[in-house]
Amino acid sequence: MVNMAKAINMALHEEMERDERVVVLGEDVGKKGGVFLVTEGLYEKFGPERVIDTPLNEGGILGFALGMAMAGLKPVAEIQFVDFIWMGADELLNHISKLRYRSGGEYKAPMVVRTPVGSGVKSGLYHSQSPEAVFVHATGLVVVVPSTPYNAKGLLKAAIRCEDPVVFLEPKILYRAPREEVPEEDYVVEIGKARVAREGDDVTIVTYGAMVHRALEAAERTKASVEVVDLQTLNPMDLDTVLKSVSKTGRLIVVHDSPKTGGLGAEVAASVAEKAIDRLVAPVVRLAGPDLPQSPVAHDAVYAPTVERVLKAIEKVMAY
Amino acid sequence: MFYVLEINLEIPRQYTVEVREPRVFRVLNDDGSPGEAYEVGYKPTESDLLKAHRWMVLGRVLDNLAMIYHRMGKVRSTYGPHEGHEAADAGTALSLMPDDWIAPYYRNLTLLIARGVPLETIWAKFFAKVGDPDKGRNLTVEWGGFKQWRLLSVGAPIGHQYIYAAGFAYALKYRKRSEVVAAYIGDGGTSTNGFHAGLNFAGVYKVPVAFFIYNNQYAISTPVNRQTAVRRLAVKAAAYGVEGVAADGTDLLAVVKTAKWAVEKARRGEPVLVEYLMYRFGPHTTADDPLTRYRDPREVEEWRRRDPIGLLERFLVWSGIYKSGEVKSVWEEAEQAVKEAAKVAETQPDVPIEEAVKDVYSFVPRSLTEWLEEL
């Protein structure tokens, strides 16, 4: 039984063994093994040329990784907390995401940016952000959010093998628990495919990352039959799986641990409205974080939608 | 109120940082005769000099015609001329091996010509027609996809080319290759995080990059003394533990000698920063008007004495490589070649709309297919 931090660590070990073009870089990823120990043991096994402790400069890390990717390596860059990524916003949003397009397809940026996201560990305004909507909106970035140790390993391996730059957002609240069996052997979880985490007939909950577990818990505690769709990849989004589920249940709740306005919930709700509004029997509910800086220490426990809020939303759509 | 403490707060000199400002390396006098630095370092061959002169003239002619074609509406987007940069482009290009890489910035037209990019290809890009390696996606002087000529990709938000040049060079070193990356930036660019990160990472990992600054005195309208409080940009090298040099960028011989030194040093794993002093004779872009807004015409006249092409031509005549009539024929041939290439590029078709949705990803996403259907 392993947790998500270990599962990601396994993926890194295996991919670095498989392909010597894979290198890891970031702040404290070497001897220390990363602040969450996700890169533990890599430095000892692969050495400082492949497991690179960098200066404290996120633009530097991302730009350096972009150069490596252009030259044929497969860099996996770690940004210690996503909150620090804005120092490298130019590199990520202007250059990494647009290299392929602006070069007419001559250059590619096959790289992964791994970074922890999310509230729930009382970390204040600069260790709790979850700006996935920004990355989805940027055009040119594949955006992946794992929810379990099993899909974390398989999705990261797929991300490292992907031809496009992948932003791999790791919900930090899931690093230590839950644990599950993760196969030692090689497998990938396909990018661009959602997962039906639980089947049901009355309500569809579309969610991703840490909120998958809250949705599942709520589903266990309600009388309604709830289907939980774990998006896994936010861009490109697997709209077919979402539409299929909503067409069956007629009720949609979207849950995410990030500000509501302009968030992924809006995108899912709008897409369903465009393509399947005639199948809906109740208004869509967006359950998200409040539009606050994410997230104040004193109120961190109620920033992300709680199981109780999910249960109330289920009641509401069932009663409509 | 402004208070001054009346007590002695002095820290003795041996504890404070001292930076020695280097002399600017120059070979050619205004009249084209070489000074004593002529004997220093690498000496380009006669054929190198003739080649460089042709590139520079082609660059100037193409630049001037692009400005005219922009006014006529043929050049599809804003154009940024590089007049005044020709010697720095030609001299640094001469110093590179064919396998070496270039991380350009946008005012590097002669560099592309030196690298062998066909004139038709450059015009196709300016006209945003088929034949443009960037498929009509970028502004005229954003060199996006010139990989065939070993030019890395640059977008308008400048600075980043320094940091990805360092990463690219790290990969070259990792793969045990002997190629070098030459990275270019303007004086304004030295204020960016990309400049800082690039030099910092390159210094830490000892990667093969020759960093070139084109100090052409202006970032659009902002003079270099508003960009930084240091007088010589080359002194910034000291902060990154790399060597720095300042040279006259209007003087092809000074450029070749310093660039050759820098490139070969980089090849040994010692990154170098070279500042080239020059002047941007034209506007920032076709959307800029320096003479009515921020520049004294006497300053432009003063710099004309160091026009890189005129200076080189005076040297070529002084040294007997050229008779004066031969200079004229180089210009005539360049005019003809540039105009003919424009005619060829003009007849190319426009980039079809189906091309627009490609290359965002390795796949075409659903929303883009739907957009094409909506049109």
Interface residues (C-beta under 8 A of the other chain):
Chain A: V23 E49 I52 T54 P55 N57 G59 G60 G63 F64 A65 L66 G67 M68 A69 M70 A71 G72 L73 P75 M87 D90 E91 N94 H95 K98 L99 R100 Y101 R102 S103 G104 G105 E106 Y107 K108 T139 G140 V142 C162 E163 D164 N235 P236 L239
Chain B: D132 P133 D134 K135 R137 N138 E142 G144 G145 F146 K147 Q148 L152 S153 G155 P157 G159 H160 I163 Y164 A165 A166 G167 F168 A169 Y170 A171 L172 Y174 R175 N193 G194 H196 A197 G198 N200 F201 V204 Y205 K358 D359 V360 Y361 S362 F363 P365 R366
